[in-house]
């Protein structure tokens, strides 16, 4: 295994790294401030101590952890030209990125189920989703993420790597590191694809099914005013789901079909995947939720 990898820079723009890091740093500060504010508001306001806002707190904590595990290292690269990242640190960063993404996907599914129960079975909502059940769901999401994505860095440990150590992103992703290996990566490819399908793919499918059932229940209401009022309680969650899955799908497409694309595209898509959900989530819930306002 190599002692280190080289983080990607944009060819021809190395001299502009200092200025390019400023909007990245600004977005990171917005993400930290917004998600910390959500955590503080829910903690200090007793009326928000219900499953929906506990799930929102879990989402905020995950976004904080995910952005903090990557962005400071990227800023160090841009501002201090520390392009090298050790092999061990790269694998650890990769584990946190993929595991936290899996946990976030599970929490988004739990929030969709919460909306389904609240709309389709309102009288049983408090009995089904208690605070204890919410805590168990959060713990299960964490265990699920670790169990599915811990093997990813372990599968890369025994592989030999080619002379090229240059990554296509400013941080470490499984697909990116795996492409530099000089050996048969079929087990790693198959397991990575299986984990993605069984976690993110399955979660996305179940979220869609939840909203189909919600839509079916909403359309049974008598007036359009009632339908819009009920469905409006789901708008914030739908926006958050799109903010998570659209960059994820975009990054996967770039990895699969974008080998001939400019390095700038890979770097931008990677930064969008890491930062955009963390920045948008507190803004979406702040705008759409009167209790948070």
Secondary structure as the mmCIF struct_conf table of DSSP 4:
data_model
#
loop_
_struct_conf.conf_type_id
_struct_conf.id
_struct_conf.beg_label_comp_id
_struct_conf.beg_label_asym_id
_struct_conf.beg_label_seq_id
_struct_conf.end_label_comp_id
_struct_conf.end_label_asym_id
_struct_conf.end_label_seq_id
BEND BEND1 UNK A 3 UNK A 3
STRN STRN1 UNK A 4 UNK A 6
TURN_TY1_P TURN_TY1_P1 UNK A 11 UNK A 12
HELX_RH_3T_P HELX_RH_3T_P1 UNK A 14 UNK A 16
HELX_RH_AL_P HELX_RH_AL_P1 UNK A 17 UNK A 44
HELX_RH_3T_P HELX_RH_3T_P2 UNK A 46 UNK A 48
BEND BEND2 UNK A 50 UNK A 50
HELX_RH_AL_P HELX_RH_AL_P2 UNK A 51 UNK A 68
TURN_TY1_P TURN_TY1_P2 UNK A 69 UNK A 70
HELX_RH_AL_P HELX_RH_AL_P3 UNK A 71 UNK A 80
STRN STRN2 UNK A 84 UNK A 86
HELX_RH_AL_P HELX_RH_AL_P4 UNK A 87 UNK A 120
BEND BEND3 UNK A 121 UNK A 121
HELX_RH_3T_P HELX_RH_3T_P3 UNK A 122 UNK A 124
HELX_RH_AL_P HELX_RH_AL_P5 UNK A 125 UNK A 128
BEND BEND4 UNK A 129 UNK A 129
HELX_RH_AL_P HELX_RH_AL_P6 UNK A 131 UNK A 157
TURN_TY1_P TURN_TY1_P3 UNK A 158 UNK A 158
STRN STRN3 UNK A 161 UNK A 161
BEND BEND5 UNK A 163 UNK A 163
STRN STRN4 UNK A 166 UNK A 166
BEND BEND6 UNK A 168 UNK A 171
HELX_RH_AL_P HELX_RH_AL_P7 UNK A 174 UNK A 178
TURN_TY1_P TURN_TY1_P4 UNK A 179 UNK A 180
STRN STRN5 UNK A 181 UNK A 181
BEND BEND7 UNK A 182 UNK A 183
HELX_RH_AL_P HELX_RH_AL_P8 UNK A 186 UNK A 196
HELX_RH_PI_P HELX_RH_PI_P1 UNK A 197 UNK A 201
HELX_RH_AL_P HELX_RH_AL_P9 UNK A 202 UNK A 218
TURN_TY1_P TURN_TY1_P5 UNK A 219 UNK A 220
BEND BEND8 UNK A 221 UNK A 223
HELX_RH_AL_P HELX_RH_AL_P10 UNK A 224 UNK A 231
HELX_RH_3T_P HELX_RH_3T_P4 UNK A 232 UNK A 234
HELX_RH_AL_P HELX_RH_AL_P11 UNK A 235 UNK A 257
TURN_TY1_P TURN_TY1_P6 UNK A 259 UNK A 260
BEND BEND9 UNK A 261 UNK A 261
HELX_RH_AL_P HELX_RH_AL_P12 UNK A 263 UNK A 288
TURN_TY1_P TURN_TY1_P7 UNK A 290 UNK A 292
#
